[in-house]
Each structure stands twice: as C-alpha cells, then as structure tokens.
C-alpha cells in the first residue's frame, strides 16, 4: 500500500510536516540520510549555537558579578563541559524527534531519498510509492571559492561547534546572523574577534538603526568590525590563517588569526534529488513553489531552506510544512505572509524584528509613515537586569494606525518580538497596542511605550 506522504529531510520543517501528516491520519514516512533525525537546526545550527550563547551570557555574568553585589574570585571557563552540555541538549531533543515519529505513526526510512518518477522515492535501491512528496532537504554552508573547511583553522558553523577550547584570535567573514552570533559568543568566551562584512553594515537585513546600534555595541565591547571590507589571499599555516583585507577606506591590512570562520551564507541542498526528471523548477538551486508550497510537479511540495525566496529560518520551514500538509489533507490553510515572519539574532544584545524597516516603508512612497522609539535605558526591568542598551522601534502608517514593522535590539529581543508578531497577525493597530496594559516592571512594557511613542505619547521617555 503506498504512502500518502513521504517527507525527504528531517529538519524542523520536515519532521513537523511529518508529525502534522500523522495527526491528520495520513500514512506517512520520513526519509533522512543522516543517522539522527533533526537536521541542521538541531545538530549544527539553532540549538547548539544557542546553547553556546547561553553559556556566554552566564560566563559574562561570572566575570562581572560585582555589578549585582556578588564577588566571584578566579572564575574559570570549562569549555569541554560547555561542549558536553551542548551535546546533551542536542541528543535529548534528537531522541524527542524520534519519539514524535513513533507517537504519530511515521515510518523512518534511513538513507538518501531520490525521486525516480511520479510518486516514487528511491532510498538505497528500494523504491517507495507515495501519493505526495514533500522536499525538506534544507541548506548547507557556502564556502569561499578555493577553500575547504577543516577541524580548526578554516571553519563553518559545523566545525566551530566541536571546539573544546577557545581560540586566542578569530576572524569572521560575514556579518549576517551566523557570523555575528559566533562573534558575540566567542568574544565573550575570551577570543579576540574581528568581523569582516563586504556590505556597508552588519546584519544588513535588519533596520539600519539596529545595524548601527549593534556595530556600536560590538565595538564598545571590544569586537573589531570592518564593514565594506573584502578579504583576500587566505592562506593556512601551522598555527592559523593569514589573509589580507581591503578596508572601506581603501587601505589594505594584513591579518593573522588562529581560526577563521566563514559565514557567507547558505546554499540549498537540491542536488541528487532526481529533480531533473520532473517539472520542478529551480532558480540558483532553489525550488519554485506557489502559495501552498506546490512545485511544478503534481504531488511534489517543497518547504524550508530549499524554497526560492524563503527566509532561511527553522520556524519558517515549520510554518511552510503546515501549509503543505494542510493542503495535501484538504484542510483550510493560509499561505505564509512574509511580512509576519519574526527574524531573531541571538547576540548580546539580541535582535528581534518583523515586517518592514523604516527605509522599506518610506521607499513605498507612503507620506504618513511615523516612527516611535523607546530606549531600554528608560525601562526599569532593564536597569534591574543591568542590560539597558538598545531600543524598540515601531514603524507605522499614522493615517490608519497600521503597524508596518517592529524592530528591537536589546535584552531578550528575540522573546519580546512575539508580541509584535501576534499584534500584526491579528491586524491590531497602534492604538490597540497603546491601550494594551503591560505589566510593570517588565521588559515588555517597553513595547507599549514604543507604540505610544509613535504619537509622541510615551510616558517614560
């Protein structure tokens, strides 16, 4: 008897789609070439990096406990224990994904999946038949031409997560989320870090004021940031990596670091899937889909990092999986609204954003764009926590009170953004949020103040 759904790939999008299919009573299988379920996010992405960033947060507190009234003499960072805890968290959740497959009666087919015809998936020479296929194979780190990652000198997000000690010096090429998160983490662990970005600003997808604030705070903390910089002539040697960098001012400088992290983006994993024998359309390796995640091949869907135009975020892959499976099951579904997707960067301070930046809103030609900002410096809970850098920025259309975007840099920004996402999804107005009572003292009351600030009505600033 054929399956109703075969999902190829077990990252957050893939396994969530499989669970939902099982919940709908569809006969489902998931194909995974790696020995463990969970994909990049669980094993070498979201989860282990955030475990390291949590450790960096704690370590920073141990280094400066006097501000909170404590004395901690001679604290010691035990990196092997940090590494071991990270692995235990990953293993726990990998077992959790296995449990979810069993709970929802999803068959786990181990091996590389390849589409060999309509409704046919080849795994290790065995053909499985299915009514629908969901491609959820994800992405992998891009490497600069002519370079290959190794265990220590030139690394990607994969190799650096296996370090049992902290390099004395580290260069980071690329200042997107991956680059700045590892820079923030290893700087606080004790490495001397320099970040290189070809574009004029770091975290270039964020609002310009957020980028500017993160760069200011990075530099204040001791991280060197070089934007508009091009790294060239990279050469490994016995104790590190040498390279040249042409800086924004045109000057060329020589660098020698123990470790060089390459974080220049990711590429879709669509090779060797058998797509050349289908009507699935690709652009730069990414799969084209419609609003219901359907490809050009009947019965074949695609979700997550492999999809053209999709933000490479685990939660987006999961949401797209819900759309695809809902459509397969004949349930009412709403296509993803990209202006409702939260984007989070787990640096210190953190970043959370949703919707349009101020520049994007003004580029639309709207004459009624208004901006409200509220600094965490004026938030009591932020002062209590000793984390008062940053701000919340609301971009709105003042004519109707429409919330166009919210941008946060500051303590727990990646948690606080949830209120803004819910408000925008519910089509709440600025006035709605002004009248929403926020508990005191909290970090999230800064959100209420930011909405009040759109009309110049903030109380504490």
Secondary structure, DSSP 4 states (H G I P E B T S, - for coil): --EEEEEE--SHHHHHHHHHHHHTT--EEEEESSSSSSHHHHHHSHHHHHHHHHHHHHHHHHHTGGGGT---TT----HHHHHHHHHHHHHHHHHHHHHHHHHTTEEEEES-EEEEETTEEEETTEEEEEEEEEE---EEE---TT----SSSEE-HHHHTT-SS--SEEEEE--SHHHHHHHHHHHHHT-EEEEEESSSSSSTTS-HHHHHHHHHHHHHHT-EEEES-EEEEEEEETTEEEEEEE-TTS-EEEEEESEEEE---EEE--TTSSGGGSS--EETTEEP--TT-B-SSTTEEE-GGGBTT--S-HHHHHHHHHHHHHHHTT-------GGG--EEE-SSSEEEEEE--HHHHHHTT-S-EEEEEEEGGG-HHHHHHT----EEEEEEETTTTEEEEEEEEETTHHHHHHHHHHHHHTT-BHHHHHSS---SS-STHHHHHHHHHTTT--S--
